[in-house]
Amino acid sequence: MWDERVPIHAASDYYGLDRFRAGEDPLRAFEREEVGDVTGRSLLHLQCHFGLDTLSWARHGAAHVVGLDFSEPAVETARALAADLGLTPDRAAFVAADVYVAAEAVPDSSYDIVYTGGGALCWMPDLDRWAETVAALVAPGGFLYVAEFHPFADSFDDETGTRLVHDYFVRDPWVDTTSTGTYADRDAATVHNRSVEWVHPVGAVVTAIARAGLRIEFLHEHDMTLHARYENLQRQDDGSYRFPAGHPRIPLMYSIKATKPAS
Ligand SMILES: C[S@@+](CC[C@H](N)C(=O)[O-])C[C@H]1O[C@@H](n2cnc3c(N)ncnc32)[C@H](O)[C@@H]1O
């Protein structure tokens, strides 16, 4: 499914590769603020797709970034983009591997910052194993940063985000075999349409990270998101989407920073 979507996404206005090559920064303002200064630091981006966010952290001064994704076409596209930007593999490397075997696949044993999100955790069947894998890759004194779509938002109707229609605590995966196209191009003709997603409640994510030995520094909930999750969300000047003024809000995204003790 992801392999088929890579060229569609690469050609989409949603990802805007030409704008990115010209210098546009796709990182969200809250991420830049919460992650802070990355100058001189090493950063591992898990489920990097074709690396726009990964390469953006390099543009912000990270000394060495590594993107990991299990889609070979995504990784090949990321490598080509890095070359377009003049970033050699010692500055920006990309590896094709499953998150669960990241420790064996990435070039270094640990990183100052491990970064993930934007539609990543929902593809992970085993949250505890994910947290253990990720925590092991954080260097002592470093941190994990997750910026994700809030799963509570998926419990509500697509039109208004006000009617509760899906169970937040569902354990079984949601298997979809009928939806064609992709979030970046709804009308794209796709043939590989079977997807399997899990709802990981925010409490379960925080607990898994803490159990894996990291210290939760914050859990922030955000009233904005990155696409028209409900039909009544309004696009803002910065490209984010929010409920209309005065409309009751629910959290649409969340972010977590969790540190590993220095010794
Ligand atoms: C929504 S996309 C990427 C999100 C990213 N924030 C972005 O917008 O570019 C999710 C990515 O996860 C990758 N992925 C899904 N399951 C994976 C797994 N088990 N191991 C590694 N990558 C995985 C897919 O190939 C895809 O590129």
The ligand as a MOL file (V3000), in Angstrom:
LIG
                    3D

  0  0  0     0  0            999 V3000
M  V30 BEGIN CTAB
M  V30 COUNTS 27 29 0 0 0
M  V30 BEGIN ATOM
M  V30 1 C 1.5470 8.5800 7.2690 0
M  V30 2 S 3.0350 8.0020 6.6570 0 CHG=1
M  V30 3 C 4.2850 9.0850 7.0910 0
M  V30 4 C 4.1030 10.0760 8.1250 0
M  V30 5 C 5.0620 11.2240 8.0120 0
M  V30 6 N 4.8960 12.0030 9.1800 0
M  V30 7 C 4.8080 12.0310 6.7670 0
M  V30 8 O 3.7410 12.6620 6.6520 0
M  V30 9 O 5.6190 12.0660 5.8590 0 CHG=-1
M  V30 10 C 3.4200 6.5370 7.5600 0
M  V30 11 C 4.7230 5.9000 7.1170 0
M  V30 12 O 4.9470 4.7750 7.9790 0
M  V30 13 C 5.5940 3.7670 7.2220 0
M  V30 14 N 5.4000 2.5170 7.9560 0
M  V30 15 C 4.2370 1.9060 8.2710 0
M  V30 16 N 4.4630 0.8160 8.9980 0
M  V30 17 C 5.8040 0.7290 9.1670 0
M  V30 18 C 6.6600 -0.1810 9.8370 0
M  V30 19 N 6.1610 -1.2400 10.4790 0
M  V30 20 N 7.9890 0.0360 9.8210 0
M  V30 21 C 8.5100 1.1000 9.1410 0
M  V30 22 N 7.7400 2.0060 8.4690 0
M  V30 23 C 6.4070 1.8180 8.5040 0
M  V30 24 C 4.9490 3.8530 5.8480 0
M  V30 25 O 5.7470 3.2850 4.8420 0
M  V30 26 C 4.7530 5.3650 5.6980 0
M  V30 27 O 5.8210 5.9570 4.9940 0
M  V30 END ATOM
M  V30 BEGIN BOND
M  V30 1 1 1 2
M  V30 2 1 2 3
M  V30 3 1 2 10
M  V30 4 1 3 4
M  V30 5 1 4 5
M  V30 6 1 5 6
M  V30 7 1 5 7
M  V30 8 2 7 8
M  V30 9 1 7 9
M  V30 10 1 10 11
M  V30 11 1 11 12
M  V30 12 1 11 26
M  V30 13 1 12 13
M  V30 14 1 13 14
M  V30 15 1 13 24
M  V30 16 1 14 15
M  V30 17 1 14 23
M  V30 18 2 15 16
M  V30 19 1 16 17
M  V30 20 1 17 18
M  V30 21 2 17 23
M  V30 22 1 18 19
M  V30 23 2 18 20
M  V30 24 1 20 21
M  V30 25 2 21 22
M  V30 26 1 22 23
M  V30 27 1 24 25
M  V30 28 1 24 26
M  V30 29 1 26 27
M  V30 END BOND
M  V30 END CTAB
M  END
